[in-house]
């Protein structure tokens, strides 16, 4: 119900065909993504588990009934002298009646349980683990949403270039066909330009197909209605647009290992506590109704007793000793995992920062290359229209322009991905 209300509220505040920026996409994913929802449900499950465990400290009331028909009443051998018989001889005596209806009500209260405190501490630590796992899930989904968003941005820019190039190539081909018809140019020259035109059309079709696939994926990630049109706001091609709070580092993998270390410590305490006895208070009310139809005998007998039950494991075959040793080994293993994860996260963050600087410089260079390629193409096209350049020179200029356009798109996407990798490594994708 909360999920439906959140989606309806979000969609009511904006037109379904409105342009969504990255912030809006991330906000929708936080409330509607099913993987994140499942992570939040894990938190709720842990809360219920704790409540259920706390209930075990309350008094427990149970009832059982045993309705028995003795087709043949069992006997027991006793000395005959007990009944005044011959000493040294024995007689078989039957005790009981054919029908016995027994009912018991038992109340049990834990007074001391060596594992109770360990269980509560373990559930508390598990709540921290589930919370960290939820945050890691959110970061992973935000990474997927952001990466898909920027891939779509790159495809949109690529399509813009391709459509512009297609329009320009159509003009050139139209002029070339006119020259061929007048006998001022060879058909081969027009065919060369037509090949480029077909390549552009094929590139547009391929980019459109990729765009549709990524849009479908983004709709799933952010919980967007699949039958509605999703339009994204244009992202500006600038350097380092995502890095805003570099010092706000949330190394969730380290926090997860820290919680696991705390859990391991509590397990060690639980092993030591298991050497202590458990003490329970209990009370029983019993009512037994005996029937023997042949003698028309019916008799009800009730009983009440209260007791203390002490359970103490004095020797368990060295199981606890081995568990304690395994706990110590697991502690060493977690320490090693923490050190390794710390090193890997620092290395990943540093590598991502270097990539950001590298791709930022590359994007600046690609922008300059695109300007030069556009100038060369314009000059070559002008010469071609004046008959001062042939089709081969024009096609070479076009290909250089296409390469420069592809470079700026791919470098833009790579820069955004490097920024995402850095933010993911420090747990700060917002």
N, C-alpha and C positions, 0 to 999 in steps of 0.2 A: 504494500500500500504506500509506504514512504517513497519507494522507487517511482511508482506511477505518479504520485503527487509532484515529485521533483522534476520529472520529465515534462509533465503537463505545464507546470509553472514556468519552466525554462522556455518551452516552445511558445507559451502564450505571450511571452515578453518580446518575441521577435517573429518576423515573417519567416516561414519555412524556406522561402527562396532567398532570404537575405544572405549577404556574404558573411561567412564565419572566419574570424581570425584564429590564430593559434591559441590564444587565451580562452576563447569561447569553446574551442574543440576540447581543450584539456578540462575545462569545467564540466562539460557534458560527460566526458569519460569518467570523471571522478564520481559522478552520481549514477550513470547508466551502464557502464561497462560491467559485464557479467562476471569477469574474473575478479575485479575489485569487489563486487558485491559478495562473491563467495568468500573472499578474504575477510570481509567485515562479518559475515555469518560465522566464520571460524572464531572470531572474537566473542560473539554472542554465545556460541556453543561452550567456550571455555568458561564464561560467566555462569552458565547453567550447570556445568560440571562442578564448579566450586560450591554453588548453592546446594547441589545434590550431596556433595561430600560433607558439607557442614550439617546436613540433616542427619547424618549417621551418628552425631553426638546426642541427638534427641532420643527419648525412650522409644523402644521398639515393642509393639504389641502384636502377638501372633495367636492364631487359633488353629487347632488341629483336632480331627475327629477320627476315631477308629471303630468301625462297626464290624464286629466279628461273629461268625457262626462257627462253633466248634462241632464239626460233623462227628468227630470222635475226640472226647476230652482226653488230653494227654495225661499220662500217669507218671508217678515218681516212686522209686523204690525206697522204703523206709524199714527199719528194724521192726519185726513183729512184736518184740517186747514192748514197744511204744504203746501198743494197744492191749497189752496183757497177754500176748502170745508167747510161744516157745522161744526162749532166748537162743540166739544164733541163727534164727530164721528171719526171712524178710517177706514183706508183703508189698503189693503194688497198690498205691492209693491215687485216686483221681481227684484233682482239685479243680473247682470251677463249675460253671454251668454252660449250657450250649450257646446262649446268646449273651454277648457282652458289648454294650454300647458305651464307648469311652470318649469323653470330650475334655480337651485341655485348652486353657487360656494362659499364655505366658507373657510376662512383661520383663524386658531386659533393658538395663541401663549401663552404658559404659562408664566406669569410674576412672580407669587409666588404660590407655592404649599406646604402646610405644611408637606406633607408626602414624598416629593421628596428626601430630604436629608436623612430621615430615611431609605427609600428604598435603596439608594446607600450604606449606612453604613451596612445595613442588608445583602446586596449582597456581600460586602467585607468580612464580618464575615463568611458568608456562604461558601465563597471560602476557608477560613481557615479550616472550619469544613470538607468540602469535601476533602481537602488535608490531614487532619489528618485521616479521614476515609480511604483514599487511602493507607496511610502508615500502618494503622492497618490491612488492607486487605493483603498488601504485607507481613507483619510479619506472618499473619495466613497461607498464602500459603507457605511461606518459612518453617514454622513449619511443615506443612503437607509433603512437599517435603523431608525435613531433616529426619522426623520420618519414612517415607516410605523407604528412603535410608538406614537408620540404621537397620530397620527391615529386609530389603533384605540382608544387611551385616551379620546379625545374622543367617538368613536362609542359606546363602552361607557357613558360618563356620560350621553350623550344618550339612549340606549336606557333607561337607568335612570329618567331623568326622564319619558320618554314612557310607559313601562309604569306608573309611579306615577300619572301624569296619567290614563291610560286607566282604571285601577282606580277612581280618584275620579270620573271622568266617568260610568262605568257605574253607580255608586251614585246619582249625581244623576239620571241618566236613568231609573233604576228608580223613584226617588221621584216624578219628574215624570209617568211613565206611570201611576203609581198615582193621582196627583191628577187626571189627565185622565179616567181611568176613573170617578172619583167626581164628575166634572163641576166640579171646583174649579179647573181650568186648561184653557187652550186647547191643541189639538193643535199649533198653530203654535209654542208655547213648547217643547214636547217635540222638535219637528223641528229647532229651532235648536240644541238640545243634541246631537241625533243627528248633525248636520253636523260639529260639533266632534269627536264620537266617531269618525266615519269619517275625518276628517283625521288624527287620532291613529293610527288603524290603518294608514293609508297611510304615515304618517311612520315607523312602526315597521318596516313591510315594506321601505321604501326604505333605512333605516339598516341593517337586517339584510343586505340584498343588498350594500351597500357594505362592510360588515364582512367578509363572506365573501371578497370580491374582495381586500381588503387583507390578510386572513389568508393567502390563496394567494400573494400577492406576498411577504409576510414569510417564508413557508416557503421560497420560492425563494432569497431573499436570504441566509438563514441555513443553508440546506442541511437543512431539517427534512423528515422523511418526509411526503410529501403525503397519505398515507392515514391519518395519525395526527392526533388532535385536539390543537390548539395553544391553550393557555390562558395568558393573560398576567396577571401580578401587577398589582394596581391601583396607579396612580401618584397620589400625593397632590397636590391642587391647592394648591401653594404657589408663592411667587415665587422666581425665580432658584435653582432646584434643581440646575442643571447646572454653573453657573460655580463652579469650585473653584480652578483654577490659572491665573489670568489672565496671569501673567508668563511662563509656559512657552510661548513662541511659536515655532512651527516654520513659517516662511514657505517652504513647499516650492516654490512657483513661482519664488521668488528663487533658491533653491538650484539649481533646474533651469537657470536662465539662467546662473548662475555656472559650472556645469559645462560648459555650452555655450560660454561664453567661454574656459574652459581648453582645450576641444577646438579652438576656433578658433586659439588661440595655438600649439598643437601642429601644426596644419595648416600654419601659417605657417613653423614650424621645418622641417617636412617638405618644403615647397617649396624652402627654401634648401638643405637637405641633398641635394635631387635634382640639384644642380649637381655633386656629387661622383661619382666613378666607383664601380662595383661590381666586386668582385674575387672570383672563385671558383676553387677548386682542383678539378681533375677528373682521373680516371684511367679508361682504357678498355682492355678486353681484347676482341680481335676474333679470331674463328676462322672462316675461309672455306674451304669444301670445294668443289672444282671437279671436274666430271665431263664427259667426252666419250666417250659409249658406242662410237662408231665405232672409235676407237683403243684402247678399253679403258683410257682414261686417268682416273685418280683421284688427286687431290692435295689434301691439307689444308695450309692456310697459316694460322698464327696470328700475332698481333701485340699488343704491349702498349705503351701510351704514357701519360705523365703530363704534365699541362700546367696553366698558369694562364690564366684567361680574364678579360680586363679589358674591361668595357663602360662607355663614357663618352659620354654625349650632349653633344656640343659645341654644337649649335644645334638647337632644337626649334621653330623658327618663332615665337618669342616667346610660346609657350603659358605658360611658367612666369611670365613677366612679368605677363601678364594674370591668371593665377591669384593672384599675389601682390597685385595691385590689388583683386581681388574679395575676398580675405581681409581686406584693410584695411577695405573697405566693410562687410563682414559684422561686423567688430569694432565699428564705429560703430553699426551697427544693433542689435547686442546690448546695447550700452551704453544706447541709447535705450529698448529694451525693458525693461531692468532698472529704469531710473528710472521708467518709466510703470507697470510692475507694482508697484513699491514704493509709489508714490502711490495706486494703486487698492486695494492690500491695506490700507493704512493707512486709507483712506477707508471701505472696506467694514467694517473692524473698528470704527471710530468710529461709523458709522451703525448697526451692529448693537447696539452698547452703548447708543446712544440709544433704539433700539427696545425693548431689554430694559427700560430704565427706564420707557418709555412704557407698554408692555404690562403691566409689573408693577403700575404704578399703576392701570391700567385693570382688572386682575384684582381688585385690592382694592376698587375701586369697584363692579364687577359683583357681588361677593360681598355688599356692602351692599344693592345694588339687589334682589338675589334675596331677601334677608331681608324687605325692605319689601314686595315683590310677594307673598311667601308670607303675610305678615300681612294684607295687603289681601284676598287671595283667601279666607283663612280667615274673616275678618270678613264678607265679602260672602256667602260660602256659608252662614254661620250665619244672616244676615238672610234669605237666600233660603229656608232651611228653615223660618223663622218667618213667612214671608210678608211680610217687610218690604222685600224687594228682588225685582225681576223678573228674568227669564232674560237679558235684554239686559245688565243690570248684571253678572250672574254671568259671562256670556261675555266681557265686556270685562276683568273681573278675571282670568279664565283666560288670555286672550290676553296680558295683561301679564305673567302668571307664565311663560307659555311663552317670551315674548321674553327675559325675564330669565334663564331657564335656557339658552336658546340663546346669549345674550351671554357667560355665564360659560364655557360649553364652547368657543366660538370664541376667546375671549380667552385661555383656557388653552392651546389649541393654538398660537395666534399667539405667545404668550410662549415656549413651548418651541421653536418654529421660529426665533424671533429668537435664542435662546440657541445653537441649532445653527448658525445662520449665523455668529455670532461665533466659536464654536469652530472651525468649518470655515475661517474666514478666517485664523486663527492656527495651523491644523493641529494642533488639540489635542482632537479628539473621541476620548474613551476609553471 
